[in-house]
């Protein structure tokens, strides 16, 4: 097989959670461009529909699914609907996530902490578990989980990403643990860790739409060796790599794509 052919996903069925916006939207588009049939999953039906319609308008096979990744029922239904309408699941991206707003530790509400852990750690667990249930009997599959650079280190900004970073640190070890369990079934589980990215996460603090968020973005850019925040499209290459045959002997790793944030 030629090297470029290893990256093709022709007619493979993929699920992307959080596909309605940001990184998930970019990943869904990249997988479709590589040839996959993509189920665009989001907790907001309108955003899932918009993402799926955009892929269809570009000539790709797609499906919109509204689902809450913290719900066992929804995750089972997500896989069942995908397989009934698109075919056997081959690729699953557990990408959906949320982040808390900045706060002092002593003022941090338990409800927000629990919500972030539910979405960012329990959600990926349920997504991976349901994908594995249909992949194991077929003895093949690719599962990719979106982690974060702040899953490896603390946020440089006090009071920011406390719950998010804790959850993403758990995700990194979830990837390792599940990868060991599923590798004998010819299912490769890996992840990637984005850096600071221009998306709506955390109330849109990375979009520099207010003086406060603009100052925060400037501080991030000054600290980052690449000198900028990432765009969602910066992750599409690694996403296709992790979903394709090109990564067949890669097991349990989290690829950092952060503009050099972790090396300084």
TORKOLGU-522172 format. One line per 3 residues: number of its first residue (from 1); their letters; for each residue y, z negated, x of N, C-alpha, C, O. Coordinates in steps of 0.2 Angstrom, whole numbers, plus 5000, padded with zeros to 4 digits. Each point is the difference from the previous one (the first is absolute). Example, Ala and Ser with C-alpha at 12.3 -4.5 7.8 and 13.67 -1.06 7.14 Angstrom:
<recs>
1 = AS = 4972 4961 5066 5006 5000 4996 5006 5000 5004 4999 4997 5005 | 5006 5007 4993 5006 4999 5004 5005 4997 4996 5006 4999 5003
</recs>
This chain:
<recs>
1 = XXX = 4994 5000 5004 5006 5000 4996 5006 5000 5004 5001 4996 5005 | 5004 5008 4994 5006 5001 5004 5004 4993 4999 4999 4997 4995 | 5006 5002 5009 5004 4994 5000 5004 4999 4994 5000 4995 4997
4 = XXX = 5003 5011 5001 5005 4999 4994 4996 5000 4994 5002 4996 4995 | 4991 5006 5005 4996 5000 4994 4998 4992 4998 4999 4999 4995 | 5001 4997 5011 4998 4993 4999 5005 4997 4996 4999 4994 4997
7 = XXX = 5007 5008 5002 5006 4997 4996 5000 5002 4993 5004 4998 4996 | 4992 5007 5002 5000 5003 4993 4997 4995 4995 4995 4997 5002 | 5008 5003 4992 4997 4996 4995 4998 5004 4994 5000 4997 4994
10 = XXX = 4998 5009 5007 4999 5005 4995 4995 4997 4994 4994 4998 5001 | 5009 5001 4993 4997 4998 4994 4997 4993 5000 4996 4998 4996 | 5006 4998 5009 4998 4993 5000 5004 4996 4995 5006 5002 4999
13 = XXX = 4992 4993 4998 5003 4996 4995 5003 4994 5003 4996 4997 5004 | 5011 5002 4995 5003 4994 5003 5004 4996 4995 5002 5003 4995 | 4998 4991 5006 5004 4995 4996 5006 4998 5005 4998 4998 5006
16 = XXX = 5008 5002 4992 5005 4996 5003 5004 4995 4995 5002 5002 4995 | 4997 4992 5007 5004 4995 4996 5007 5000 5002 5002 5001 5006 | 5003 4997 4990 5007 5000 5002 5002 5007 5001 5005 5001 5004
19 = XXX = 4992 5004 4993 5002 5007 5001 5006 5002 4996 5003 5006 5001 | 5000 4990 4995 5006 5002 4997 5007 5000 5003 5005 5003 4998 | 4995 4994 5009 5006 5000 5003 4998 4999 5008 4995 4998 5001
22 = XXX = 5010 5003 5003 5000 4998 5007 4994 5003 5004 4999 5005 5000 | 4998 4990 5004 4995 5002 5004 4994 5003 4996 4997 5005 5002 | 5001 4992 4993 4995 5002 4996 5001 5007 4997 4995 5005 5000
25 = XXX = 5011 4997 4998 5002 5007 4998 4999 5005 5005 4997 5005 4999 | 5005 4993 5007 4999 5005 5006 4993 5001 5002 4998 5005 5002 | 4998 4989 4998 4993 5001 5001 4996 5004 4995 4997 5005 5002
28 = XXX = 5005 4994 4992 4997 5004 4995 5001 5008 5001 4996 5004 4999 | 5010 4997 5003 5002 5007 5001 4997 5003 5006 4998 5006 5000 | 5001 4990 5005 4997 5002 5006 4992 5002 4999 4998 5005 5003
31 = XXX = 4999 4990 4994 4993 5001 4998 4999 5006 4996 4995 5004 5001 | 5009 4997 4994 5000 5006 4996 5001 5007 5004 4996 5005 4999 | 5008 4995 5005 5002 5005 5005 4994 5002 5004 4999 5006 5002
34 = XXX = 4997 4989 5000 4994 5001 5004 4994 5002 4996 4995 5001 5003 | 5006 4999 4991 4995 5003 4995 4997 4995 4996 4995 5002 4996 | 5007 4992 5004 4996 4995 4995 5003 5001 4993 5005 5002 4999
37 = XXX = 4990 4995 4996 5002 4999 4994 5003 4993 4999 4996 4995 5002 | 5010 5003 4996 5002 4994 5001 5002 4996 4993 5003 5003 4996 | 4994 4991 5003 5002 4996 4995 5006 4996 5002 4999 4995 5005
40 = XXX = 5006 5006 4992 5007 4996 5001 5000 4994 4996 5001 5000 4994 | 4998 4994 5009 5000 4994 4996 5006 4996 5001 5002 4999 5006 | 5001 4998 4989 5006 4996 5001 5000 4995 4994 4997 5001 4994
43 = XXX = 5006 4993 5007 5000 4995 4994 5005 5003 4995 5000 4997 4994 | 5004 5007 5007 5005 5003 4995 4997 5007 4998 5000 5005 5005 | 4999 4996 4989 4997 5007 4998 5005 5005 5001 4997 5006 5002
46 = XXX = 5009 4994 4997 5005 5005 5001 5000 5002 5008 5000 5006 5001 | 4999 4990 5003 5000 5002 5007 4994 5003 5002 5000 5005 5004 | 4994 4993 4994 4994 5003 5001 5000 5007 4997 4998 5005 5004
49 = XXX = 5005 4996 4990 5000 5007 4997 5005 5004 5004 4998 5006 5001 | 5007 4992 5002 5005 5004 5003 4997 5002 5007 5000 5006 5002 | 4996 4990 5001 4997 5001 5007 4994 5006 4998 5000 5005 5004
52 = XXX = 4996 4994 4991 4995 5004 4999 5003 5007 4998 4997 5005 5002 | 5008 4995 4994 5003 5006 4997 5003 5004 5006 5000 5006 5001 | 5003 4991 5004 5003 5003 5006 4994 5003 5004 5001 5006 5003
55 = XXX = 4993 4991 4998 4995 5003 5003 4997 5006 4996 4999 5006 5003 | 5001 4994 4991 4997 5005 4996 5005 5006 5000 4998 5006 5000 | 5008 4993 5000 5005 5005 5001 5000 5004 5006 5002 5006 5001
58 = XXX = 4995 4991 5004 4999 5003 5007 4994 5003 5001 4998 5003 5005 | 4998 4997 4989 4993 5004 5000 4994 4995 5002 4995 5003 5001 | 5006 4991 4999 4995 4995 5002 4997 4997 4994 5003 4999 4995
61 = XXX = 4990 4999 5005 4997 4997 4995 5002 4992 5000 4999 4997 5006 | 5003 5000 4989 5002 4993 5000 4999 4997 4993 4998 5003 4995 | 5003 4990 5005 4998 4996 4995 5005 4994 5000 5001 4997 5005
64 = XXX = 5002 5001 4989 5004 4994 5000 4996 4995 4997 4997 5001 4995 | 5003 4993 5008 4997 4994 4997 5005 4994 5001 5002 4998 5005 | 4999 4999 4989 5004 4993 5000 4995 4995 5001 4995 4999 4996
67 = XXX = 5006 4996 5009 4996 4995 5001 5003 4994 5004 5005 5002 5004 | 4993 4992 4995 5002 4994 5003 4995 4999 5006 4994 4998 4998 | 5008 5002 5008 4995 4999 5005 4997 4993 5001 4995 4999 5003
70 = XXX = 5008 4996 4993 4998 4993 5001 4995 4999 4994 4997 4995 4999 | 5001 5010 4997 4996 5000 4994 4993 5003 5002 5000 5006 5002 | 4995 4990 4998 4993 5002 5001 4998 5006 4995 4998 5005 5002
73 = XXX = 5004 4994 4992 4999 5005 4994 5003 5006 5002 4997 5006 5000 | 5010 4994 5002 5004 5006 5001 4997 5004 5006 5000 5006 5000 | 4997 4990 5005 4998 5003 5006 4993 5004 4999 4999 5005 5003
76 = XXX = 4997 4992 4993 4994 5003 4998 5001 5006 4996 4997 5006 5001 | 5008 4994 4994 5002 5006 4996 5003 5005 5004 4999 5006 4999 | 5005 4992 5006 5003 5005 5005 4995 5005 5003 5000 5006 5000
79 = XXX = 4995 4990 5003 4994 5004 5003 4996 5004 4995 4999 5006 5001 | 5000 4991 4993 4996 5004 4995 5003 5006 4997 4997 5005 5000 | 5010 4994 4999 5004 5006 4997 5000 5005 5006 5000 5006 4998
82 = XXX = 5002 4992 5008 5000 5005 5005 4994 5004 5001 5000 5006 5000 | 4994 4991 5000 4994 5003 5001 4998 5005 4994 4997 5005 5001 | 5005 4992 4993 4998 5004 4994 5004 5007 4999 4998 5005 4998
85 = XXX = 5009 4994 5005 5004 5006 4999 5001 5005 5007 5001 5006 4999 | 4998 4990 5006 5001 5004 5007 4993 5001 5004 4999 5005 5003 | 4996 4991 4996 4994 5000 5004 4999 4994 5004 5004 4995 5000
88 = XXX = 4991 5005 5004 4998 4994 5004 5005 4998 5005 5003 5004 5004 | 4999 4990 4996 5005 4997 5005 4998 5001 5007 4995 4997 5002 | 5009 5006 5002 4999 5000 5007 5005 4996 5004 4998 4998 5006
91 = XXX = 5008 5002 4992 5006 4997 5004 5003 4995 4995 5002 5001 4995 | 4999 4993 5008 5004 4995 4996 5006 4997 5004 4998 4997 5005 | 5008 5003 4993 5006 4997 5004 5002 4994 4996 5003 5001 4994
94 = XXX = 4996 4993 5008 5002 4994 4997 5007 4999 5003 5001 4997 5005 | 5004 5006 4992 5007 5000 5003 5005 4996 4996 5005 4998 5003 | 4994 5001 4991 5006 4996 4996 5001 4993 5002 4996 4997 5003
97 = XXX = 5011 5002 4997 5002 4993 5003 5007 4998 4997 5003 5004 4998 | 4998 4990 5003 5007 4997 4998 5002 4996 5006 4996 4998 5004 | 5011 5000 4996 5002 4995 5005 5005 4995 4996 5003 5002 4995
100 = XXX = 4998 4992 5008 5004 4996 4997 5007 5001 5002 5002 5003 5005 | 5003 4993 4992 5007 5000 5002 5001 4995 5005 4996 4995 5000 | 5009 5005 5004 5001 4995 5005 5002 4994 4997 5004 4999 4995
103 = XXX = 4993 4995 5008 5002 4994 4998 4998 4995 5005 4996 5001 5005 | 5007 4993 4995 4998 4994 5004 4993 4998 4998 4999 5000 4994 | 4998 4997 5011 4993 4998 4999 5000 4994 4994 4996 5000 4996
106 = XXX = 5009 4996 5005 5000 4994 4995 5002 5002 4993 4999 4997 4995 | 5004 5009 5004 5002 5003 4994 4995 5005 4997 5001 5003 4994 | 4994 4999 5010 4995 5005 4998 4996 4998 4994 4997 4995 5000
109 = XXX = 5003 5009 4995 4996 4999 4994 4993 5001 5001 4998 5006 5002 | 4998 4990 4995 4993 5001 5001 4998 5006 4996 4995 5004 5002 | 5008 4997 4992 4998 5006 4996 5001 5007 5004 4996 5004 5000
112 = XXX = 5009 4996 5004 5001 5006 5004 4995 5001 5005 4997 5005 5002 | 5002 4989 5002 4995 5000 5005 4993 5003 4997 4997 5004 5003 | 5001 4993 4992 4993 5002 4997 5000 5007 4997 4995 5003 5001
115 = XXX = 5011 4999 4997 5000 5007 4997 4999 5005 5006 4996 5005 5000 | 5007 4994 5006 5000 5004 5006 4993 5000 5002 4997 5005 5002 | 5000 4989 4999 4993 5000 5002 4995 5003 4995 4995 5004 5002
118 = XXX = 5006 4996 4992 4996 5003 4995 5000 5007 5001 4995 5004 5000 | 5011 4999 5000 5001 5007 5001 4998 5003 5007 4996 5005 5000 | 5006 4992 5005 4999 5003 5007 4994 4998 5003 4998 5003 5005
121 = XXX = 4998 4992 4993 4994 4998 5003 4994 5000 4995 4995 5004 5001 | 5006 4993 4993 4994 5001 4995 5000 5007 4998 4994 5002 4998 | 5011 5001 5001 5000 5007 4997 4996 5005 5005 4996 5003 4997
124 = XXX = 5006 4997 5009 4996 5004 5005 4992 4998 5000 4996 5005 5000 | 5003 4989 4999 4993 4998 5000 4996 5003 4994 4995 5003 5001 | 5008 4996 4993 4997 5003 4994 5000 5008 5000 4995 5003 4998
127 = XXX = 5010 5000 5005 5000 5007 5001 4994 5002 5004 4996 5005 4999 | 5004 4992 5007 4994 5002 5005 4993 4998 4997 4996 5004 5001 | 5004 4991 4995 4993 4998 4998 4998 5005 4995 4994 5002 5000
130 = XXX = 5010 5000 4995 4998 5005 4995 4999 5007 5003 4995 5003 4998 | 5009 4999 5007 4998 5006 5004 4993 5000 5003 4996 5004 5000 | 5003 4990 5003 4993 4999 5004 4995 5000 4995 4994 5003 5002
133 = XXX = 5006 4995 4992 4995 5000 4995 4997 5007 4999 4994 5001 4999 | 5011 5004 5001 4997 5007 4998 4999 5004 5007 4996 5004 5000 | 5007 4993 5005 4998 5004 5007 4994 4998 5003 4997 5004 5003
136 = XXX = 5001 4990 4996 4994 4997 5004 4994 5004 4998 4996 5002 5004 | 5002 4999 4989 4994 5004 4998 5000 5007 5003 4995 5003 5001 | 5011 5000 5001 5001 5007 5002 5000 5000 5008 4999 5005 5003
139 = XXX = 5002 4989 5000 4999 4999 5007 5006 5005 5004 4998 5003 5005 | 5008 4996 4992 5005 5004 5003 5007 4998 4997 5000 4998 4994 | 5005 5002 5010 5007 4998 4997 5005 4998 5005 4998 4998 5005
142 = XXX = 5008 5003 4993 5006 4998 5004 5004 4995 4996 5002 5002 4994 | 4999 4992 5009 5005 4995 4996 5005 4998 5005 4999 4999 5006 | 5007 5002 4992 5006 4998 5004 5005 4995 4996 5001 5001 4995
145 = XXX = 5001 4994 5009 5004 4995 4997 5007 5000 5004 5000 5000 5006 | 5005 5000 4990 5007 4999 5003 5001 4993 5002 5001 4996 4996 | 5000 5003 5010 5002 4993 5003 5007 5000 5001 5004 5003 4997
148 = XXX = 4999 4994 5009 5007 5000 5002 5000 4998 5007 4996 4996 5002 | 5009 5006 5001 5002 4997 5007 5001 4993 5000 4998 4996 5004 | 5005 5001 4990 5001 4993 4999 4994 4996 4999 5000 4994 4999
151 = XXX = 4994 5010 5000 4994 4996 5000 4997 4998 5007 4996 4996 5000 | 5007 5006 5005 4999 4999 5007 5005 4994 5003 4998 4996 5004 | 5008 5005 4993 5005 4995 5003 5004 4998 4994 5000 5002 4995
154 = XXX = 5004 4992 5007 5005 4998 4995 5006 5005 4999 5001 5003 5005 | 5002 4996 4989 5006 5004 5000 5005 4998 5004 5001 4994 5001 | 5003 5010 5002 5006 4998 5004 5006 4997 4996 5004 4997 5003
157 = XXX = 4995 5004 4991 5006 4997 4995 4997 4994 4997 4996 5001 4996 | 5007 4993 5005 4998 4994 4997 5000 5001 4992 5004 5002 4997 | 4990 4995 5000 5000 5000 4993 4998 5006 4997 5000 5001 4994
160 = XXX = 4998 5004 5010 4998 5007 4997 4993 5001 5002 4997 4999 5005 | 4999 5004 4990 4993 5002 5001 4995 4994 5001 4995 5001 5004 | 5007 4993 4994 4995 4995 5001 4994 5001 4996 4995 4999 5004
163 = XXX = 5005 5002 4990 4994 5001 4996 4997 5007 5002 4994 5001 5001 | 5011 5004 4999 4997 5007 5002 4997 5000 5007 4994 5003 5000 | 5009 4994 5005 4996 5000 5006 4994 4996 5000 4995 5002 5004
166 = XXX = 5005 4993 4993 4993 4996 4999 4995 5004 4997 4994 5000 5002 | 5008 5003 4992 4995 5005 4997 4998 5005 5004 4994 5002 5000 | 5010 5002 5004 4998 5005 5004 4996 4998 5006 4996 5004 5002
169 = XXX = 5005 4990 5000 4996 4998 5006 4993 4999 4997 4995 5001 5003 | 5004 4997 4991 4994 4999 4997 4997 5007 4999 4994 5001 5000 | 5010 5004 4998 4997 5007 4999 4997 5002 5006 4995 5004 5000
172 = XXX = 5009 4995 5006 4997 5003 5006 4993 4997 5002 4996 5003 5002 | 5003 4991 4996 4993 4997 5001 4995 5002 4995 4994 5000 5001 | 5009 5001 4993 4996 5003 4994 4997 5007 5002 4994 5001 4999
175 = XXX = 5010 5003 5004 4998 5006 5003 4994 4999 5005 4995 5004 4999 | 5006 4992 5006 4995 4999 5005 4993 4998 4996 4995 5002 5002 | 5006 4993 4994 4994 4997 4997 4996 5005 4996 4994 5000 5000
178 = XXX = 5010 5003 4995 4997 5005 4996 4997 5006 5004 4995 5003 4998 | 5008 4999 5007 4998 5005 5004 4993 4999 5003 4996 5004 5001 | 5003 4990 5002 4994 4998 5003 4994 5000 4994 4995 5003 5002
181 = XXX = 5007 4995 4992 4995 5000 4995 4998 5007 4998 4994 5002 4998 | 5011 5003 5002 4999 5007 4997 4998 5005 5005 4998 5005 4998 | 5003 4994 5008 4999 5005 5005 4992 5002 5000 4999 5006 5001
184 = XXX = 4997 4990 4998 4993 5002 5000 4998 5005 4994 4995 5003 5000 | 5010 4997 4995 4999 5004 4994 5004 5007 5001 5001 5004 4996 | 5001 4997 5011 5004 5006 5001 5007 5000 4996 5002 5006 4998
187 = XXX = 5000 4988 5001 5007 5000 4997 5005 4997 5005 4999 4994 5003 | 5006 5010 4999 5005 4997 5005 5006 4997 4997 5003 5003 4996 | 4998 4991 5006 5006 4996 4997 5005 4999 5006 4998 4997 5005
190 = XXX = 5008 5005 4994 5005 4999 5005 5006 4999 4996 5001 5000 4994 | 5005 4999 5010 5006 4999 4997 5006 5003 5004 4999 5002 5006 | 5007 4998 4991 5005 5001 5005 5006 4995 4998 5001 4998 4994
193 = XXX = 5003 5001 5011 5005 4995 4999 5007 5003 5001 5002 5002 5006 | 5002 4999 4989 5006 5003 5000 5005 4995 5003 4999 4994 5000 | 5006 5009 5003 5006 4996 5002 5005 5000 4994 4998 5001 4994
196 = XXX = 5008 4997 5007 5006 5000 4995 5001 5007 4998 5001 5004 5004 | 4999 4996 4989 5000 5007 4997 5005 5000 4994 5000 4996 4996 | 5003 5010 5003 5004 5001 4995 4997 5001 4993 4998 5006 4999
199 = XXX = 5000 4989 4998 4997 5000 4993 5004 4995 4996 5004 4996 5002 | 4993 5003 4992 5003 4995 4995 4997 4993 5001 5002 4996 4996 | 4993 5003 5008 4997 4994 5001 5005 4994 5001 5005 5001 5004
202 = XXX = 4994 4993 4994 5004 4995 5001 5007 5000 4997 5005 4998 5003 | 4995 5006 4991 5007 5000 4997 5004 5006 5003 5006 5000 4999 | 4991 5004 5005 5004 5006 5003 5004 4998 5006 5005 5003 5001
205 = XXX = 4993 4991 5002 5004 4998 5006 5001 5005 5006 5004 4999 5004 | 4991 5005 4996 5000 5005 5006 5004 5007 4998 5000 5004 5004 | 5003 4996 4990 5004 5006 4999 5007 5000 5001 5004 5004 4999
208 = XXX = 4998 4990 5004 5007 4999 5002 5005 5002 4994 5005 5003 5002 | 4994 4995 4992 5004 5001 4995 5006 4995 4999 5004 5001 4996 | 4996 4993 5007 5005 4995 4999 5002 4998 5007 4996 5002 5005
211 = XXX = 5010 4995 4996 5002 4998 5007 4995 4995 5003 4998 5001 5006 | 4999 4995 4990 4995 4995 5003 4993 5004 5003 4998 4999 5005 | 5000 5006 4991 4994 5003 5002 5002 5006 5005 4995 5001 5004
214 = XXX = 5011 5001 4996 5002 5005 5006 5000 4996 5006 4998 5003 5005 | 5004 4991 4995 5000 4996 5006 4993 4999 5003 4999 5000 5006 | 4997 4998 4989 4993 4999 5002 4997 5006 5003 4996 5000 5005
217 = XXX = 5005 5006 4992 4997 5006 5002 5002 5001 5007 4997 5003 5005 | 5010 4996 4996 5003 5002 5007 4996 4995 5005 4999 5002 5006 | 5000 4992 4992 4997 4995 5005 4993 5002 5002 4998 5000 5005
220 = XXX = 4998 5003 4990 4993 5003 5001 5001 5006 5004 4996 5000 5005 | 5008 5004 4994 5001 5006 5004 5001 4999 5008 4998 5003 5004 | 5007 4992 4997 5002 4998 5006 4994 4997 5004 4999 5001 5006
223 = XXX = 4996 4995 4991 4994 4997 5003 4995 5005 5001 4996 4999 5004 | 5003 5006 4992 4995 5005 5000 5001 5005 5006 5005 5003 5000 | 4990 4998 5004 5000 5005 5006 5002 5007 4997 5003 5004 5003
226 = XXX = 4994 4998 4991 5001 5006 4998 5007 5001 4997 5003 5006 4999 | 5001 4988 5000 5007 5001 4998 5001 5001 4992 5006 5002 4999 | 4989 4998 4997 5001 5001 4993 4994 4997 4996 4995 4998 5003
229 = XXX = 5006 5002 4991 4995 4998 4995 4995 5006 4999 5002 5006 5001 | 4992 4993 4997 4996 5005 4998 5001 5003 4993 5003 4997 4996 | 4995 5009 5003 5000 5003 4994 4993 5000 4998 4995 5001 5004
232 = XXX = 5003 4999 4989 4993 5000 4998 4996 5006 5003 4994 4999 5001 | 5009 5007 5000 4997 5006 5003 4997 4998 5007 4996 5004 5003 | 5007 4991 5001 4998 4999 5006 4993 4998 5001 4997 5000 5005
235 = XXX = 5000 4998 4989 4993 4997 5000 4995 5005 4997 4994 4999 5000 | 5008 5007 4999 4995 5005 4997 4995 5003 5004 4994 5001 4998 | 5008 4999 5009 4995 5003 5005 4994 4995 5001 4994 5002 5000
238 = XXX = 5008 4992 5001 4995 4995 5001 4996 4999 4994 4994 4998 5000 | 5009 5002 4994 4996 5000 4994 4995 5005 4999 4994 4998 4998 | 5007 5008 5003 4995 5005 5000 4995 4999 5005 4994 5001 4999
241 = XXX = 5008 4997 5007 4995 4999 5006 4995 4995 4997 4994 5001 5001 | 5008 4993 4996 4996 4995 4998 4996 5002 4994 4994 4997 4999 | 5008 5007 4997 4996 5003 4995 4995 5005 5001 4996 5002 4996
244 = XXX = 5004 5001 5010 4997 5006 5002 4994 4999 5005 4999 4994 5002 | 4997 5011 4999 4994 4999 5005 5003 4999 5007 4996 4998 5004 | 5010 5003 4997 5003 4999 5007 4999 4993 5002 5000 4998 5006
247 = XXX = 5000 4997 4989 4999 4993 5002 4993 4997 4998 4999 4994 4999 | 4996 5010 5002 4993 4998 4998 4997 4995 5004 4996 4996 4997 | 5007 5003 5009 4997 4995 5004 5005 4994 5001 4999 4996 5005
250 = XXX = 5006 5004 4991 5005 4994 5000 4998 4995 4995 5000 5002 4994 | 4999 4992 5008 4998 4995 4995 5004 4994 5001 5000 4997 5006 | 5004 5000 4989 5003 4994 5000 5006 4999 5004 5002 4994 5001
253 = XXX = 5002 5012 5000 5006 4999 5004 5006 5001 4995 4999 5003 4995 | 5006 4994 5007 5007 5001 4997 5005 5004 5004 5002 4997 5005 | 4999 5009 4994 5005 5004 5004 5007 4998 4999 5002 5000 4994
256 = XXX = 5001 4998 5011 5007 4998 4999 5005 5006 5001 4999 5004 5005 | 5005 4997 4990 5005 5006 5000 5007 4997 4998 5002 4999 4994 | 5001 4998 5011 5006 4996 4999 5006 5002 5005 5005 4996 5000
259 = XXX = 4995 5010 5003 5006 5002 5004 5000 4995 5006 5006 5000 5003 | 4989 4997 4999 5000 4996 5006 5002 4992 4999 5001 4997 5005 | 5000 5001 4989 5002 4993 4998 4996 4995 5003 5003 4995 5003
262 = XXX = 4990 5006 4998 4996 4995 5002 5000 4999 5008 4997 4996 5003 | 5005 5009 5000 5000 5000 5008 5006 4997 5003 5000 5000 5006 | 5005 4998 4990 5006 4997 5004 5001 4993 4997 5004 4997 5003
</recs>
